[in-house]
Amino acid sequence: MAHSGLRQGAETGPRKRSAILGGVSSLIHTQVVVLGAGPAGLALANVLWQRGIGCVLLETETREFVEARPRAGFIEEWAVRALDGHGLAERLLREAQRHTAFELRFEGARHLVDYGELTGHHHYVFPQTELVKDLLRSYVDEAGGEARFGVRGVRLDGMASARPLVTYADPVTGERHRIECDFVAGCDGARGVSRAYALANGGVRSDHDYGVGWLALLAEAPPSAETVVFGIHERGFAAHMARTAEVTRYYLQCAPDDDVAGWTEARVWWELHARLGLPGAELTEGPLIEKRILGMHNYVLEPMSYGRLHLAGESAHLIAPIGAKGMNLALYDAFLLADAYGSYYYHGAAAALDGYSDVCLRRVWQYQEFSQWMSDVLHGPSAEPFPAGLAGARLRRLLGSRTAQTAFAELYIGKNAAY
Ligand SMILES: Cc1cc2nc3c(=O)[nH]c(=O)nc-3n(C[C@H](O)[C@H](O)[C@H](O)COP(=O)(O)OP(=O)(O)OC[C@H]3O[C@@H](n4cnc5c(N)ncnc54)[C@H](O)[C@@H]3O)c2cc1C
């Protein structure tokens, strides 16, 4: 791979090459086009901009939309350390709760799993919306990074060549713009163009469907427990997760094709009490402010690199929120890719970019395996007698052995960064 010759202190930001070509489109040049303003794209764009590597961030939605899209909450400690290392975790470190334990409610009893004590590490709980807002503020408002929101008709060309081209249409005028670049970082999620490009160019996608749905709920109610609570019940799995002092996330296992309209507030709270409530551990109710059904399915797209296109986050791998791993994996990819671009531009070394896909995929498969294990245990008791028996055996082993709990805890916390 040719070295672009950029050095520390070199010109930063996209360089304007020429405007309005043939009266229909403008052409600019930058080092990296980042597609998608989710956690992966925003973490990457921040680090690139800090390192003086020019980039343009393209996002199909408006800024307001991406800042308000509620999703994750659990962030692993290594990911927060990585954010903090780039000055991106100031508010998170100030405001996020730290979680070190969860409770399993199973066969009418409460069991505390203190994974903080077992591993010396903890989770941070900080809504994805807040992290996205902070990453946008730091990249766009404070650093003056280049970003275009609401873009239409994004197209990728020449990814196998030395001069990839990204084109898109202005949302207001419809004018097509062209960006010539060295690399494209495809952080555009499960429905973006990067995934489609990879699939049309030899990418192999492996899918897994758990055959269950989760009714994802946000309740305007204070948390009813200090820890995450997993209710493992023959009526189906349920979970309680604190988000803020006023808002709590709940999940209820349901059929993947269930109709959300059938889940009235009364029915939701009845099921939550049945699956999670125990004497002395009642739930505090409140209005439901989000209610949607998520199919529990995963995919992995291999490899994660296609010439000058590198996928990061959900464009390459979807992981159902069973083990709270998706955003963590997205951040892992983003930091690794930022380092790989850094060593390409500052040291002329392409080895990290060449190895990027393999290194990411090792962690992706570890997290997929963990998610499968969690799914078997959490959903097993409501399934057929055989998987229910296996789930019970696994749970008793986990609860009865410190060694088993430690092995589990290291995966749950994402402790080993070098799988
Ligand atoms: C209910 C729920 C709870 C979750 N809880 C957790 C949790 O606790 N912990 C955890 O780690 N993970 C969790 N996750 C997963 C986590 O939210 C995702 O893994 C994470 O958002 C992935 O980040 P990303 O940047 O890869 O993709 P996204 O966040 O999906 O961002 C991709 C962006 O690309 C944009 N885009 C799409 N097409 C284009 C295009 N052609 N050009 C430019 N931009 C485009 C999209 O609009 C989007 O803004 C949860 C998910 C859900 C649904």
The ligand as a MOL file (V3000), in Angstrom:
LIG
                    3D

  0  0  0     0  0            999 V3000
M  V30 BEGIN CTAB
M  V30 COUNTS 53 58 0 0 0
M  V30 BEGIN ATOM
M  V30 1 C -32.3410 -1.5310 22.7540 0
M  V30 2 C -30.8660 -1.6330 22.5460 0
M  V30 3 C -30.0190 -1.6790 23.6660 0
M  V30 4 C -28.6450 -1.7860 23.5190 0
M  V30 5 N -27.8410 -1.8540 24.6420 0
M  V30 6 C -26.4990 -1.9420 24.4950 0
M  V30 7 C -25.6170 -1.8760 25.6480 0
M  V30 8 O -26.0560 -1.7280 26.7790 0
M  V30 9 N -24.2690 -1.9600 25.4420 0
M  V30 10 C -23.7450 -2.0810 24.1810 0
M  V30 11 O -22.5080 -2.1750 24.0390 0
M  V30 12 N -24.5540 -2.0950 23.0680 0
M  V30 13 C -25.8920 -2.0170 23.1890 0
M  V30 14 N -26.6990 -1.9660 22.0730 0
M  V30 15 C -26.0880 -1.9840 20.7240 0
M  V30 16 C -25.5980 -0.5870 20.2880 0
M  V30 17 O -26.6350 0.3630 20.3830 0
M  V30 18 C -25.0810 -0.6490 18.8480 0
M  V30 19 O -24.2050 -1.7470 18.7480 0
M  V30 20 C -24.3460 0.6180 18.4200 0
M  V30 21 O -25.2440 1.6720 18.1670 0
M  V30 22 C -23.5260 0.3630 17.1510 0
M  V30 23 O -22.8470 1.5380 16.8160 0
M  V30 24 P -22.4200 1.8370 15.3080 0
M  V30 25 O -21.7170 3.1440 15.3360 0
M  V30 26 O -21.7240 0.6610 14.7490 0
M  V30 27 O -23.7860 1.9150 14.4880 0
M  V30 28 P -25.0770 2.9470 14.6000 0
M  V30 29 O -25.1400 3.4290 16.0030 0
M  V30 30 O -26.1820 2.1770 14.0290 0
M  V30 31 O -24.6300 4.1410 13.6850 0
M  V30 32 C -24.6080 4.0310 12.2770 0
M  V30 33 C -24.9660 5.3830 11.6860 0
M  V30 34 O -24.8100 5.3500 10.2550 0
M  V30 35 C -25.8690 6.0940 9.6730 0
M  V30 36 N -25.9930 5.6800 8.2630 0
M  V30 37 C -26.7490 4.6830 7.7340 0
M  V30 38 N -26.5580 4.6150 6.4020 0
M  V30 39 C -25.6360 5.5650 6.0880 0
M  V30 40 C -25.0230 5.9600 4.8770 0
M  V30 41 N -25.3040 5.3370 3.7250 0
M  V30 42 N -24.1340 6.9740 4.9010 0
M  V30 43 C -23.8270 7.6010 6.0770 0
M  V30 44 N -24.3960 7.2570 7.2670 0
M  V30 45 C -25.2840 6.2520 7.2600 0
M  V30 46 C -27.0510 5.7730 10.5640 0
M  V30 47 O -28.0750 6.7540 10.4410 0
M  V30 48 C -26.4010 5.7850 11.9410 0
M  V30 49 O -26.4360 7.0640 12.5400 0
M  V30 50 C -28.0890 -1.8580 22.2020 0
M  V30 51 C -28.9370 -1.7870 21.0640 0
M  V30 52 C -30.2990 -1.6840 21.2380 0
M  V30 53 C -31.1720 -1.6180 20.0080 0
M  V30 END ATOM
M  V30 BEGIN BOND
M  V30 1 1 1 2
M  V30 2 1 2 3
M  V30 3 2 2 52
M  V30 4 2 3 4
M  V30 5 1 4 5
M  V30 6 1 4 50
M  V30 7 2 5 6
M  V30 8 1 6 7
M  V30 9 1 6 13
M  V30 10 2 7 8
M  V30 11 1 7 9
M  V30 12 1 9 10
M  V30 13 2 10 11
M  V30 14 1 10 12
M  V30 15 2 12 13
M  V30 16 1 13 14
M  V30 17 1 14 15
M  V30 18 1 14 50
M  V30 19 1 15 16
M  V30 20 1 16 17
M  V30 21 1 16 18
M  V30 22 1 18 19
M  V30 23 1 18 20
M  V30 24 1 20 21
M  V30 25 1 20 22
M  V30 26 1 22 23
M  V30 27 1 23 24
M  V30 28 2 24 25
M  V30 29 1 24 26
M  V30 30 1 24 27
M  V30 31 1 27 28
M  V30 32 2 28 29
M  V30 33 1 28 30
M  V30 34 1 28 31
M  V30 35 1 31 32
M  V30 36 1 32 33
M  V30 37 1 33 34
M  V30 38 1 33 48
M  V30 39 1 34 35
M  V30 40 1 35 36
M  V30 41 1 35 46
M  V30 42 1 36 37
M  V30 43 1 36 45
M  V30 44 2 37 38
M  V30 45 1 38 39
M  V30 46 1 39 40
M  V30 47 2 39 45
M  V30 48 1 40 41
M  V30 49 2 40 42
M  V30 50 1 42 43
M  V30 51 2 43 44
M  V30 52 1 44 45
M  V30 53 1 46 47
M  V30 54 1 46 48
M  V30 55 1 48 49
M  V30 56 2 50 51
M  V30 57 1 51 52
M  V30 58 1 52 53
M  V30 END BOND
M  V30 END CTAB
M  END
